[in-house]
Amino acid sequence: MENSRKKYSIDFKIWAVKTCMEHKSVRLAANKLKINKNSLQHWKNLFRNGKLTLHQSSVPDLNRNEIVQLQKELKNIRLERDILKEGSGLFHLGRRAIYQFIRENTGRFPVGKMCRAFQVDPSCYYKWLKGLATNRTERRIFITSEISRIYQWSEGRYGSLRISRELASLGIKACPSLVRKIMAEQQLHWIAKLKFKRTTLSSPRYTAAENLLNQDFKVSRQNQAWVSDITYIRTAERWAYLTTVIDLFDRKVIGWSLSETLKAIDTSFAALRKALLNRPLASDQTLIFHSDRGIQYSCRIFLSALSKNIQIKQSMSRKGNCYDNAVAESFFKTLKTELVYRHNYKNVKQARKSISNYIENFYNTVRRHSALGNMTMKEFHNQFNIL
């Protein structure tokens, strides 16, 4: 009779023993590696007594695919260990507590792995999740918790309209009026924008360009029209000057500079250079670059930079009319309301780090924009299949 007993190499036995010793569980390691528990215990005793070493190996190394499979199994063991470590006190609280833990940690662990670790059926979890808000009282509690979570995540920057849209993206229906009512009950106060303050300094020595944009802020493609402006940022050390370039198509800040001087080389020129690097013009594109009449946009160094690219046509606001550059002004009001006025910056370096994080990790990525139908830029780009 042929012996059907499976043979294991010395390498595999040593590897299995080390895995077992790392996780301090012969039973768990044996189950995951699909080997006999008694065999693993025997190998472990031999290894401790020095009778199981690599010098005994006369069998070729494990097949590469088998090694990869074993590594995956080890990864799963570690993942389940982390899940059980996080939720070790939930077993005596019942299924509902376990389901709540799974729901709150879907961004950290796979749902299937958590269900397996807690020995619950994934279909039961999804059934619970679907029926969570069927009862009116429970639905109100559920929506209130989600509104509070989104409000805290946005650091108070989102009002009822944006929170309502964020809920809709999660499959939760709640009209803005209901969100507004719940926010009032929970004393979640939205940060209101302040009035516009004029900061532009123009000079009669420079000739202003024609207003080509003419307050037409709706464009059909990228690189059709950019708007730019400069604002002041207060720090305890000194004033800083923020220059931005925004593409009207998706309202993305494609170039910006925070400088300690108002020189064009540090403000308008630096922001334009970054914008052209981040969103270069195609050979068949013609761009309108719009700004106010500030000297940084009409001086020789900036005009020279524009003249090197014949695809760019300069446009300027009418004298004393801030509405001609309303999009750029609106961004500054948003930035200062949602970020700058809530911090006391010690120096320019601290302000630059804070503003960079806001623009790159919030405004340009996850923030919902009213000009885009309260969509994020990613959702807006998906409509046009833009990467």
C-alpha positions in Angstrom: 0.0 0.0 0.0 1.4 3.4 -1.0 2.2 5.8 1.8 0.0 8.9 1.4 1.6 10.7 4.4 2.8 14.2 3.3 6.5 14.9 3.7 7.8 18.3 4.7 11.3 19.8 4.1 13.5 20.9 6.9 13.2 24.5 5.7 9.4 24.3 6.0 9.5 22.8 9.5 11.8 25.5 10.8 9.8 28.2 9.2 6.6 26.7 10.6 8.1 26.5 14.1 9.3 30.2 13.9 5.8 31.2 12.9 4.3 29.3 15.8 6.8 30.8 18.3 6.1 34.3 16.9 2.4 34.1 17.5 2.6 31.9 20.6 -0.1 29.6 19.5 0.5 26.1 18.1 -3.2 25.6 17.3 -3.7 28.8 15.4 -0.5 28.4 13.4 -1.3 24.7 12.6 -4.8 25.7 11.4 -3.5 28.4 9.1 -0.7 26.4 7.7 -3.0 23.4 7.3 -0.7 20.9 9.2 -1.3 18.6 12.1 -1.1 20.3 15.5 0.8 17.4 17.0 3.4 17.4 14.2 4.0 21.1 14.7 4.4 20.6 18.5 6.9 17.8 17.8 8.9 20.0 15.4 8.9 22.8 18.0 10.3 20.4 20.6 13.0 19.2 18.2 13.9 22.8 17.3 14.3 23.8 21.0 16.5 20.8 21.6 18.7 21.7 18.7 17.7 18.6 16.7 16.1 20.5 13.9 18.6 22.6 12.0 19.3 23.7 8.5 22.3 21.5 8.3 20.0 18.5 8.1 18.3 19.8 5.0 18.9 17.6 1.9 15.7 18.6 0.2 15.6 21.4 -2.4 14.0 24.8 -1.3 10.3 25.1 -1.3 8.6 26.0 -4.6 8.4 29.7 -5.1 4.6 29.6 -5.4 4.3 27.6 -2.2 6.5 30.2 -0.4 4.3 33.1 -1.6 1.2 31.2 -0.5 2.7 30.6 3.0 3.7 34.3 3.2 0.1 35.2 2.4 -1.1 32.9 5.2 1.3 34.5 7.6 0.0 38.0 6.6 -3.6 36.8 7.3 -2.6 35.5 10.7 -1.0 38.9 11.6 -4.1 40.7 10.3 -6.5 38.6 12.3 -4.3 39.1 15.4 -4.4 42.9 15.0 -8.2 42.8 14.5 -8.7 40.7 17.6 -6.3 42.8 19.6 -8.4 46.0 18.7 -11.8 44.3 19.5 -10.8 42.0 22.3 -13.5 43.2 24.6 -16.4 43.0 22.2 -17.3 39.3 22.4 -19.2 39.6 25.6 -21.1 42.7 24.4 -23.0 40.8 21.6 -23.3 40.9 17.8 -24.5 44.5 17.6 -21.3 45.8 19.2 -19.2 43.6 16.9 -21.1 44.9 13.9 -20.6 48.5 15.0 -16.8 47.8 15.4 -16.7 46.4 11.8 -18.6 49.4 10.4 -16.3 51.9 12.2 -13.1 50.1 11.1 -13.9 49.4 7.4 -11.2 51.9 6.4 -8.5 50.0 8.4 -9.4 46.3 7.9 -11.2 44.3 5.2 -14.8 43.5 6.2 -14.4 39.8 5.3 -11.3 39.5 7.6 -13.1 41.2 10.5 -16.1 38.9 10.1 -13.9 35.9 10.0 -12.0 37.0 13.1 -15.2 37.6 15.1 -16.8 34.4 13.6 -19.8 36.3 12.2 -21.5 35.8 8.8 -20.7 38.7 6.4 -24.3 38.5 5.0 -25.7 39.0 8.5 -23.5 42.1 9.0 -24.6 43.6 5.7 -28.2 42.8 6.5 -27.7 44.7 9.8 -26.0 47.5 8.0 -28.8 47.9 5.5 -31.6 47.8 8.1 -29.7 50.0 10.6 -31.7 53.1 9.8 -35.1 51.6 9.0 -36.6 52.7 12.3 -37.3 56.4 12.5 -35.7 57.0 15.9 -32.7 54.8 15.1 -32.3 56.6 11.7 -32.3 60.0 13.4 -29.6 58.8 15.8 -27.6 57.3 13.0 -27.8 60.5 10.8 -26.9 62.7 13.8 -23.8 60.6 14.4 -22.8 60.8 10.8 -23.4 64.6 10.6 -21.2 65.0 13.7 -18.5 62.8 12.2 -18.4 64.8 8.9 -18.5 68.1 10.8 -15.5 67.1 12.9 -13.7 65.7 9.9 -14.1 69.0 8.0 -13.0 70.9 11.1 -16.3 72.9 11.0 -15.7 74.0 7.4 -18.8 72.2 6.1 -22.3 73.7 6.3 -25.6 71.9 5.9 -25.5 71.8 2.1 -22.0 70.2 1.8 -22.7 67.8 4.7 -26.0 66.7 2.9 -24.0 66.0 -0.2 -21.4 64.1 1.7 -24.1 62.0 3.3 -25.6 61.3 -0.2 -22.2 60.1 -1.4 -22.3 57.5 1.4 -25.8 56.4 0.4 -27.6 58.3 3.3 -30.5 60.5 2.3 -30.8 63.6 4.3 -32.0 67.0 2.9 -30.1 70.2 3.8 -33.0 71.5 5.9 -32.9 68.3 8.1 -29.1 68.6 8.4 -29.4 72.2 9.3 -31.9 71.4 12.0 -29.8 68.6 13.5 -26.7 70.8 13.4 -28.6 73.5 15.4 -29.7 70.9 17.9 -26.1 69.6 18.3 -24.7 73.2 18.4 -22.5 72.5 15.4 -21.8 76.0 14.1 -20.6 76.4 10.5 -17.8 79.0 9.9 -19.3 81.9 8.0 -17.1 83.8 5.5 -16.1 87.4 6.2 -16.6 90.4 4.0 -14.1 91.0 1.2 -11.2 93.4 1.9 -9.3 95.0 -1.0 -5.6 94.4 -1.0 -4.6 95.2 -4.6 -1.8 97.7 -5.2 -1.7 99.0 -8.8 0.6 101.5 -10.4 -0.1 104.1 -13.1 3.4 103.4 -14.5 2.2 100.1 -16.0 -0.3 99.6 -18.8 -3.3 97.3 -17.9 -4.3 94.5 -20.2 -7.8 94.2 -21.6 -10.5 92.4 -19.6 -10.8 89.3 -21.8 -12.5 87.2 -19.1 -15.4 89.7 -18.5 -16.7 87.8 -15.5 -17.3 84.6 -17.5 -16.2 82.1 -15.0 -17.7 79.0 -16.6 -15.3 77.2 -19.0 -15.6 73.9 -20.8 -12.1 72.5 -20.5 -8.9 72.6 -18.6 -6.3 75.3 -19.4 -9.0 77.6 -20.9 -8.8 80.3 -18.2 -6.7 80.7 -15.1 -7.2 83.4 -12.4 -4.6 84.6 -10.0 -4.4 87.0 -7.1 -2.3 87.9 -4.0 -3.4 88.2 -0.4 -1.7 88.9 3.0 -1.2 86.3 5.7 -0.4 87.6 9.2 2.3 85.8 11.4 3.8 86.8 14.7 7.1 87.2 13.0 6.2 89.2 9.9 3.6 89.5 7.1 3.6 86.8 4.4 2.1 87.0 0.9 0.2 84.2 -0.7 -0.1 84.1 -4.5 -2.4 81.5 -6.1 -3.3 80.4 -9.7 -6.7 78.7 -10.1 -8.0 76.8 -13.1 -11.6 77.9 -13.6 -12.6 74.5 -15.1 -12.3 72.6 -11.8 -11.4 75.4 -9.4 -8.2 73.6 -8.5 -5.2 75.6 -7.1 -2.7 74.5 -9.7 0.1 76.9 -8.5 0.8 78.8 -5.4 3.6 80.6 -3.6 3.9 81.9 0.0 6.7 84.5 0.1 8.1 87.1 2.6 8.3 89.8 -0.1 5.9 91.3 -2.6 8.5 91.1 -5.4 7.1 89.6 -8.6 9.9 86.9 -8.7 8.6 85.6 -5.4 4.8 86.0 -6.0 3.2 86.1 -9.5 6.2 84.7 -11.4 6.7 81.8 -8.9 3.0 80.9 -8.8 2.8 81.0 -12.6 5.9 78.8 -13.0 4.4 76.1 -10.6 1.1 76.2 -12.5 2.7 75.6 -15.8 4.6 72.7 -14.3 1.6 71.1 -12.7 -0.8 71.6 -15.6 1.2 72.2 -18.8 -0.5 73.5 -21.9 -1.1 71.3 -24.9 0.2 72.5 -28.2 -3.4 73.3 -29.4 -4.5 75.1 -26.3 -5.0 78.9 -25.8 -5.1 80.2 -22.3 -6.5 83.4 -20.7 -4.5 84.3 -17.7 -6.6 86.8 -15.6 -5.6 88.9 -12.6 -6.2 92.3 -11.1 -4.1 95.3 -11.9 -1.5 94.7 -9.3 2.1 95.7 -10.2 3.2 92.1 -9.8 1.1 91.2 -12.9 2.1 94.2 -15.0 5.8 94.5 -14.2 8.5 93.6 -16.7 9.6 90.3 -15.3 6.0 88.9 -15.3 5.2 90.2 -18.8 8.5 88.7 -20.0 7.4 85.3 -18.6 4.1 85.5 -20.4 5.6 86.7 -23.7 7.7 83.5 -23.8 4.5 81.5 -24.3 2.4 82.7 -27.2 -0.5 80.5 -26.1 -1.2 82.7 -23.1 -3.3 85.9 -23.4 -3.2 88.2 -20.4 -6.5 89.6 -19.0 -7.0 92.1 -16.2 -9.9 93.3 -14.1 -11.4 96.7 -14.5 -10.1 99.4 -12.1 -11.6 99.1 -8.6 -13.9 96.2 -9.6 -13.2 93.2 -7.4 -16.0 91.2 -9.0 -14.0 90.8 -12.2 -11.7 88.4 -10.2 -14.4 87.0 -7.9 -13.2 83.4 -8.0 -9.7 84.2 -6.8 -11.1 86.5 -4.1 -13.6 83.8 -3.1 -10.8 81.3 -2.6 -9.0 83.6 -0.3 -12.1 84.2 1.8 -12.6 80.5 2.1 -9.0 79.9 3.0 -8.9 82.5 5.7 -12.3 81.6 7.1 -11.6 77.8 7.2 -7.9 77.9 8.1 -6.0 81.2 8.6 -8.2 83.0 11.1 -8.3 79.8 13.3 -4.6 79.8 13.8 -2.0 82.1 15.2 1.1 81.4 13.1 4.4 82.0 14.8 6.4 82.4 11.6 6.2 82.0 7.8 7.5 78.5 7.9 4.6 77.4 10.1 2.1 79.2 7.9 3.5 77.6 4.8 3.2 74.1 6.2 -0.4 74.8 7.3 -1.5 76.3 4.0 0.2 73.6 2.0 -1.6 70.9 4.0 -5.0 72.7 3.5 -4.5 73.2 -0.3 -3.0 69.8 -1.2 -4.7 67.5 1.2 -8.1 69.1 1.6 -9.1 71.8 -0.9 -7.7 70.2 -4.0 -8.7 66.6 -3.0 -11.7 66.0 -0.7 -13.4 69.3 -0.2 -16.8 69.7 -1.9 -17.2 72.8 -4.1 -20.4 74.7 -4.7 -19.2 75.7 -8.2 -18.9 72.0 -9.1 -22.4 71.1 -7.9 -21.0 70.3 -4.4 -18.8 67.5 -5.9 -15.2 66.9 -5.0 -12.7 67.5 -7.8 -12.3 63.7 -8.2 -16.0 63.2 -8.7 -16.1 66.2 -11.1 -13.2 64.8 -13.1 -14.9 61.4 -13.3 -17.6 63.0 -15.4 -15.1 63.8 -18.1 -12.8 60.8 -17.6 -10.0 63.0 -16.5 -7.2 61.3 -14.5 
